[in-house]
């Protein structure tokens, strides 16, 4: 089993620390089996005896100097000495025995045994109150230990059943823990794998490079694409490595299948829209030229039909160009520039409606100015189209927060009716729209490590587009 309780395997990394049973101590705190000095006990005994020594000496002088028979003297002497010693040892026991009880309880707590309880006869005195508080502490620690054991058992169960391969390595990159998914990935059980180095297991590459990435590699479970994440943690002050490997092949294949379905649906729709009228007109023109005699205006009908075929062919060509544009977006070239100047320039390009700019301060960002300009042109153009339908206005603003630049474009149109289709390529509600503006804009924003969101305004009718971009480029890994 991958989670053998033997402390020599990796499971000890998840187990709460418990003092070894071999280190048990006696009530004095000294290890069992070793000689100890009982200085405190002797001090209490001598103090108790010294308290009654004066009375004993006076009674002895009076007894032996008085007019008593020898029998009476020896009897009373024996009674006085035995009583004196008995009370001294009794005082010693009344002080030492509670301390022994508390010491034993402390030793049990230190070793993780929370079953011992001190007998409390009364809480009216200081000793009874102390015993009561120790019992409460023991019960609290017992509940905490039970909760920790239950949480540990749950953690072990989750790690064992989780469907991602999990490994931990010590400071020498030797395997200390592995779950069932990891065994399936490497094709061996835990007993054969524990203690081997990461390089021997074929996982050395996974512990290097970025902390999160996708890797194409082959293991005993097969070849595929894997999501690899690794980080470090400390166990007993020593650094260890945690490695998680997830199989992405099935999820990626499913996403690819859905992407192909969406692409085929969009392409099929556009091709049908263009080819259906072309085929219909071609059939009509074929019947026209076959008629004998031809109608007098057959040349005019032929020209109209050919013009429609040319228009539909041109529309299909535009569609293919737009598709190529969407799929061939280059990597952004990050250079510093003033985002405020770019936003003002884009707002001034719109001639159909005056776009209000509500921010004034400059904001330097590291980004691709050409791509961001195209993004903002798309957003401003959509906002103006929406506001022209209702006679509203458009405003743009920018701000800086937490190392991110944020540009907002607000319109006063009808708002968003179907948010699920906003970023679907080639989906458009405009008669002359291409349906790639928002999809291309989001692709540009994400290419810069940012986001693009659209939502309806809360203060009034209309839509608000928000672009969030890092002000500085990410540090190289």
C-alpha positions in Angstrom: 0.0 0.0 0.0 1.3 3.5 -0.7 0.6 4.7 2.8 2.3 2.1 5.0 2.5 3.4 8.6 6.1 2.4 8.8 8.0 5.7 9.5 10.7 4.8 7.1 8.4 5.4 4.2 7.0 8.7 2.9 3.8 8.5 5.0 5.6 9.9 8.0 5.7 13.3 6.2 2.0 13.6 6.8 1.8 12.2 10.3 1.6 14.6 13.3 4.8 14.4 15.4 4.6 12.0 18.3 7.3 11.4 20.9 8.7 7.8 20.7 7.5 5.5 23.4 11.1 4.6 24.3 11.7 8.1 25.8 9.2 7.7 28.6 10.2 9.3 31.9 9.2 8.9 35.5 7.3 11.4 37.7 10.5 13.3 38.4 11.2 14.0 34.8 14.3 11.7 34.7 14.4 8.8 32.3 13.1 5.6 33.8 15.9 3.2 34.8 18.4 6.0 35.7 19.2 7.0 39.3 17.7 10.2 40.5 18.2 12.6 43.4 15.3 13.1 45.7 16.5 16.5 47.1 13.0 18.1 47.2 11.4 15.2 49.1 14.2 15.1 51.7 13.9 18.9 52.1 10.2 18.6 52.9 10.8 15.7 55.3 13.6 17.5 57.2 11.5 20.7 57.3 8.6 18.8 58.8 10.8 17.0 61.3 12.5 20.3 62.2 9.1 21.8 63.0 8.5 19.4 65.8 12.0 18.9 66.9 11.9 21.5 69.7 8.8 20.0 71.2 10.3 16.5 71.0 13.5 17.6 72.7 11.6 19.5 75.5 9.4 16.5 76.1 12.4 14.2 76.2 14.1 16.3 78.8 11.1 16.6 80.9 10.4 12.8 80.6 13.9 11.6 81.4 14.6 14.1 84.2 11.2 13.7 85.9 10.2 11.1 88.5 9.0 8.4 86.1 9.6 4.7 86.1 11.9 3.3 83.3 8.9 1.5 81.7 7.0 4.7 81.4 10.0 6.6 80.1 10.7 4.1 77.3 7.0 3.7 76.4 6.5 7.5 76.1 9.8 8.0 74.3 8.8 5.4 71.8 5.4 6.9 71.3 6.7 10.4 70.9 9.4 9.4 68.4 7.1 7.3 66.3 4.5 10.0 66.2 7.1 12.6 65.4 8.5 10.6 62.5 5.0 9.5 61.3 3.7 13.1 61.1 7.0 14.1 59.3 6.7 11.4 56.7 2.9 12.1 56.4 3.6 15.8 55.7 6.2 14.7 53.1 3.7 12.4 51.4 0.9 15.1 51.4 3.2 17.4 49.4 5.0 14.9 47.2 2.2 12.7 46.1 0.2 15.4 44.3 3.5 16.5 42.6 4.0 12.9 41.5 0.5 12.8 40.1 1.0 16.0 38.2 4.5 14.9 36.9 3.0 11.6 35.6 0.2 13.5 33.9 2.7 15.9 32.3 4.9 13.0 31.1 1.8 11.3 29.6 0.8 14.5 27.8 4.3 15.0 26.5 4.2 11.5 25.0 0.7 11.9 23.5 -1.3 9.9 26.1 -4.4 11.9 27.1 -6.2 9.1 29.0 -4.9 10.0 32.5 -7.0 12.1 34.8 -6.3 13.5 38.3 -8.8 12.7 41.1 -10.2 16.0 42.4 -11.8 15.7 45.8 -12.6 19.4 46.1 -12.2 22.6 44.1 -12.2 24.7 47.3 -8.5 24.7 47.7 -5.6 25.6 45.4 -4.4 22.0 44.8 -7.9 20.9 43.8 -8.3 23.9 41.4 -4.9 23.0 39.9 -5.9 19.3 39.4 -9.2 20.4 37.8 -7.5 22.7 35.3 -5.0 20.0 34.4 -7.9 17.6 33.7 -9.5 20.3 31.5 -6.2 20.8 29.6 -5.9 17.0 29.1 -9.4 16.7 27.7 -8.8 19.7 25.4 -5.6 18.1 24.1 -7.4 14.8 23.7 -10.0 16.4 21.5 -7.4 18.2 19.5 -5.4 15.0 18.9 -8.6 13.2 17.9 -9.4 15.9 15.4 -5.8 15.9 14.1 -5.9 12.1 13.6 -9.3 12.3 11.8 -8.0 15.1 9.6 -4.8 13.2 8.9 -6.8 10.0 8.0 -9.0 12.1 5.7 -5.9 13.7 4.0 -4.4 10.3 3.5 -7.6 9.0 2.0 -8.0 12.0 -0.3 -4.4 11.7 -1.5 -4.7 8.0 -2.0 -7.9 8.3 -4.0 -7.2 11.5 -5.9 -6.9 11.1 -9.7 -3.7 12.9 -10.1 -0.2 11.6 -9.5 1.4 13.0 -6.3 5.0 12.6 -5.3 7.2 14.0 -2.5 11.0 14.0 -2.6 13.5 14.8 0.2 16.4 17.2 -0.1 18.4 14.5 -2.0 15.6 14.2 -4.6 14.7 10.7 -3.4 11.0 9.6 -3.4 9.4 9.7 0.1 5.7 9.5 -0.7 3.6 8.4 -3.6 -0.2 7.8 -4.1 -2.0 5.2 -6.2 -2.2 7.5 -9.2 1.5 7.9 -9.1 2.0 4.1 -8.9 -0.2 3.7 -12.0 1.8 6.5 -13.8 5.1 4.8 -13.1 3.8 1.2 -13.4 5.1 -0.1 -10.0 3.9 -0.3 -6.5 5.2 2.0 -3.7 7.5 -0.6 -2.2 9.6 -0.7 -5.3 9.6 3.1 -5.9 10.2 4.6 -2.4 13.8 5.7 -1.9 14.7 6.0 -5.6 16.0 9.2 -7.0 13.8 11.4 -9.3 16.2 10.9 -12.2 16.0 7.1 -11.9 12.2 7.4 -11.9 12.2 9.6 -15.0 10.8 12.6 -13.1 14.0 14.7 -12.9 12.8 17.0 -15.7 9.5 17.5 -13.9 11.3 19.0 -10.9 13.0 21.6 -13.0 11.8 24.6 -15.0 8.7 26.6 -14.3 6.6 25.6 -11.3 3.5 25.1 -13.6 3.6 24.0 -17.2 2.4 21.5 -19.7 4.7 18.6 -20.6 4.6 16.1 -23.4 6.3 13.0 -22.2 5.9 9.2 -22.0 5.6 7.2 -18.8 4.7 3.6 -18.0 1.0 4.7 -18.2 1.6 5.9 -21.8 2.5 9.0 -23.8 0.5 12.1 -23.6 0.3 15.7 -22.4 0.7 16.2 -18.7 0.1 19.2 -16.4 3.1 19.5 -14.1 3.2 21.5 -10.9 6.0 21.4 -8.3 6.7 23.4 -5.2 8.8 23.1 -2.0 7.8 22.6 1.6 9.7 22.0 4.9 9.6 18.9 7.0 11.5 19.1 10.4 13.3 22.1 9.0 14.5 20.2 5.9 13.3 21.3 2.4 11.3 18.8 0.4 9.7 18.8 -3.0 6.1 18.3 -3.9 5.3 17.2 -7.5 1.8 16.8 -9.0 1.3 15.4 -12.4 -2.1 15.4 -14.1 -3.1 13.7 -17.3 -4.4 16.4 -19.6 -4.7 14.3 -22.8 -8.4 13.4 -22.3 -9.4 16.9 -21.2 -7.5 18.5 -24.1 -9.0 16.0 -26.6 -12.5 16.8 -25.4 -11.8 20.5 -25.7 -10.3 20.0 -29.1 -13.4 18.1 -30.1 -15.7 20.8 -28.9 -13.6 23.5 -30.6 -13.7 21.5 -33.9 -17.5 21.2 -33.5 -17.9 24.9 -33.0 -15.6 25.7 -35.9 -17.4 23.3 -38.3 -20.7 24.7 -37.2 -19.6 28.3 -37.9 -17.9 27.5 -41.1 -20.8 25.4 -42.3 -23.2 28.1 -41.5 -21.2 30.7 -43.4 -20.5 28.5 -46.3 -24.2 27.6 -46.6 -25.2 31.2 -46.5 -22.8 32.0 -49.4 -23.1 28.8 -51.5 -26.9 28.3 -51.3 -27.8 31.4 -53.2 -24.9 30.9 -55.6 -26.2 27.4 -56.4 -29.7 28.6 -56.8 -28.7 31.4 -59.1 -26.4 29.1 -61.1 -29.3 26.7 -61.6 -31.6 29.6 -62.7 -29.0 30.9 -65.2 -28.4 27.4 -66.6 -32.2 27.0 -67.3 -32.2 30.5 -68.7 -29.5 29.8 -71.3 -31.1 26.5 -72.2 -34.4 28.1 -73.1 -35.2 28.4 -76.7 -36.1 31.0 -77.6 -34.6 33.1 -74.8 -36.6 36.0 -73.3 -35.8 39.4 -74.4 -34.3 40.5 -71.1 -32.2 37.4 -70.6 -29.0 39.3 -70.8 -30.1 41.6 -68.0 -31.0 38.6 -65.8 -27.7 37.0 -66.6 -25.8 40.1 -65.5 -27.8 40.3 -62.3 -27.2 36.6 -61.5 -23.5 36.9 -62.1 -23.3 40.0 -60.0 -25.0 38.2 -57.1 -22.5 35.3 -57.5 -19.6 37.7 -57.4 -21.0 39.4 -54.3 -21.4 36.2 -52.4 -17.9 35.0 -53.5 -16.5 38.3 -52.2 -18.3 37.9 -48.9 -17.0 34.3 -48.6 -13.4 35.6 -49.3 -13.8 38.3 -46.6 -14.9 35.6 -44.2 -11.8 33.5 -44.9 -9.6 36.5 -44.5 -11.2 37.4 -41.2 -10.7 33.8 -40.1 -7.0 33.8 -41.0 -6.6 37.1 -39.2 -8.2 35.6 -36.0 -5.9 32.5 -36.1 -2.7 34.2 -37.0 -2.4 36.9 -34.4 1.3 37.4 -33.7 2.9 37.6 -30.3 2.7 41.1 -28.8 5.9 43.2 -28.9 6.1 44.8 -25.4 7.4 48.3 -25.3 6.7 51.1 -22.9 4.3 53.9 -24.1 1.6 56.2 -22.7 -1.7 54.4 -22.5 -3.6 57.7 -21.9 -2.4 59.1 -25.3 -3.4 55.9 -27.1 -6.9 56.0 -25.6 -7.4 59.7 -26.5 -6.2 59.0 -30.1 -8.7 56.1 -30.5 -11.5 58.2 -29.0 -10.7 61.0 -31.6 -11.0 58.6 -34.5 -14.7 58.1 -34.1 -16.5 60.6 -36.3 -20.1 59.5 -35.9 -20.3 60.4 -32.2 -18.2 62.4 -29.8 -16.6 60.0 -27.3 -16.0 61.6 -23.9 -12.7 60.9 -22.1 -13.1 61.2 -18.4 -9.5 60.5 -17.2 -6.6 62.9 -17.5 -3.5 61.4 -15.8 -0.8 59.6 -17.9 -0.2 55.9 -17.5 2.9 54.2 -18.8 2.4 50.5 -19.7 4.5 47.8 -21.4 2.4 46.4 -24.2 2.0 46.2 -28.0 0.6 49.6 -29.0 -0.7 48.4 -32.4 -2.6 45.5 -31.0 -4.0 47.5 -28.1 -5.1 50.2 -30.5 -7.0 47.6 -32.6 -8.6 46.2 -29.4 -9.8 49.7 -28.3 -11.0 50.6 -31.8 -13.2 47.5 -31.7 -14.6 48.3 -28.3 -15.2 52.0 -29.0 -16.8 51.1 -32.4 -19.2 48.6 -30.8 -20.1 51.1 -28.0 -20.8 53.8 -30.6 -23.0 51.4 -32.7 -25.0 50.6 -29.5 -25.4 54.2 -28.4 -26.5 55.4 -31.8 -29.6 53.1 -31.6 -30.8 54.9 -28.4 -29.3 58.3 -28.9 -27.0 57.9 -25.9 -23.3 58.7 -25.4 -20.0 56.9 -25.0 -17.3 57.5 -22.4 -13.8 56.0 -21.8 -11.6 56.1 -18.8 -8.5 54.4 -17.4 -7.1 53.8 -13.9 -4.3 52.0 -12.1 -4.7 49.5 -9.3 -2.5 46.7 -7.8 0.1 46.9 -10.6 -2.6 46.6 -13.3 -3.9 49.1 -15.9 -7.7 49.2 -16.4 -9.5 50.7 -19.4 -13.3 51.0 -19.3 -15.6 51.8 -22.3 -19.2 52.6 -21.4 -22.1 53.0 -23.7 -25.8 53.9 -23.3 -27.3 51.4 -25.6 -29.7 48.6 -25.0 -27.2 46.4 -23.1 -26.3 42.8 -23.6 -29.1 40.4 -24.3 -27.2 37.1 -24.8 -23.9 37.1 -22.9 -23.1 33.5 -23.8 -22.5 34.4 -27.5 -20.3 37.5 -26.9 -17.0 35.9 -27.7 -18.2 33.2 -30.2 -16.2 33.8 -33.4 -18.3 35.0 -36.4 -21.4 35.4 -34.3 -22.9 38.8 -34.8 -26.2 40.6 -34.5 -25.1 43.4 -36.9 -26.3 43.3 -40.5 -22.8 44.1 -41.8 -20.7 42.7 -38.8 -18.0 40.1 -39.2 -18.3 38.5 -35.8 -14.6 38.5 -34.9 -14.1 41.9 -33.2 -14.8 40.8 -29.7 -13.1 37.4 -30.1 -10.0 39.1 -31.5 -10.1 41.7 -28.8 -10.2 39.1 -26.0 -7.4 37.2 -27.7 -5.2 40.4 -27.7 -6.0 41.1 -24.0 -5.1 37.5 -23.0 -2.0 37.6 -25.1 -0.8 40.4 -22.9 -1.6 38.5 -19.7 -4.8 40.5 -19.1 -8.6 40.1 -19.4 -11.5 41.5 -21.3 -15.0 41.5 -19.7 -18.3 42.9 -20.9 -21.4 43.3 -18.6 -24.5 45.4 -18.4 -24.2 48.7 -16.5 -25.8 48.9 -13.1 -26.4 52.7 -13.0 -28.2 53.0 -16.3 -29.0 51.0 -19.4 -26.0 50.2 -21.5 -22.9 48.0 -21.5 -19.4 48.4 -19.9 -16.3 46.8 -21.4 -13.4 46.5 -19.1 -9.8 45.7 -20.3 -7.3 44.8 -17.6 -3.6 44.6 -18.5 -0.3 44.3 -16.5 1.6 47.6 -16.3 4.9 45.8 -16.5 5.9 42.7 -18.3 6.0 39.4 -16.3 9.4 38.4 -15.0 11.1 35.6 -17.0 11.1 32.3 -15.3 
